[in-house]
Amino acid sequence: MKKAQPHPVVAAVAEDRHPRSVPAGGPGQARGCPCPGPSNPSGRVGDLITIRPALESLAARGRRLLRLRFVDNLSQEQIGRQLGVSQMQISRMLNAILRKLRHSIQERQVA
């Protein structure tokens, strides 16, 4: 039976790397991150249950940015053109959003 791949946003959160470098084949486990990943498999449903509260805590712009990048699979440059900002600004925004998601997930799992 084929193992379910994690949701693209879950994969990016678990990576703890630059969002552009998330491989299409799946994530690696982040250093010290209790986020879902290959060494902490919980299935896609569990991944989404874990990340949903963290996603809901984001502003609408952050959720839109994640959707454009990881669901619509647009490049940072394409997103920047759509939003009227540079690719570098998109990169910084994505890194900040993913950092916030990781922190939120870690806080919930410690509590």
N, C-alpha and C positions, 0 to 999 in steps of 0.2 A: 504494500500500500504506500502511495506517495505521501510524503510528509508535507503538510500545508506550509506554504511560504508566509512569512509575516507580512502584515500590511506595510506598504512602503514607508509610511510615517514612523511606524514602530521600528522598522529596520534602521531608519536614519537616527532615531533617538538612541537605539542600542549601540550604534557605531562609535559615537564619540570621536568622529572624524569630520573633516570638511564635507558638507552635504553633496558637493559635486562628485565626491569619490565613492559614494555608496554603490557597490557593485550590483548589477542586475540579478546576480545569482543568489543573493541573500546577505544578511549581515554577519559580522563577527561579534563576539561579545565584548562590550566596552570594558575598559579597565575599571574594576571595582563597581561596576554598575549592576544593580539587581534587575535591570530591565530584561524583558524577554529576549531571547536569542538562541542560537544553536546549543549553547551549553546550559541553557535554562529554558527548555522547550515547554510551552504551555498551550500551544495551538493558537490559531488565529483568533478564535473567540476570546480566549484568555488575554491575548495581546490587546484586543480592542477594549475589553473590560478594564484592563490596567490603564490604558492611555486615555480613555474617554474623559474622566474628570479633569485630567491635565489639559486636554484639548479645549474643554469647555471653559477653562480659566483664562484662555487666551482671548485677546481682543479679536474682533471680526477680521481686521487686516492681517493678523498673524495666521488665523485659520485659512484665509483666502490664499495667502502666500504658500502655505503648506500644500493646499489643494492644487494650486497651479504647478508647483514643483514636483510633488510626489504622486499625485493622482492624474493630472493632465499631462505630466511628464514634460513640461516645458523647461528649456534651459534657463539659466539665470539671466542670460542676455535677452531672451524672449520675454521673460517676466518683467525685466527692467523697461523694455520698450512699452509694454502694456501699461505699466504703472508710471511711466515717465521719470524713471530714476536710472542710475548707472548699474551695471552688473556688479560692481564692487559694493554698492549700497545693498543690493539684494543679497549678496554673499554675507555681509555683516548682519543683516536682519535675520537671515536663516540661521546663522550660527547662534545669535542671541535667543531666537525662538526655541531651537533645539536644546540649548543649555537650560532654558527655563523649564522645558518639558522634562528633561532628565532630573532636574532638581525637584520638581513637583512629584514625580513618580517615586524618587528615592525617599522623600519626606513621607509620602503615604505608606510606603512599605515599612518604614521604621516605626510609624505610629501604631 
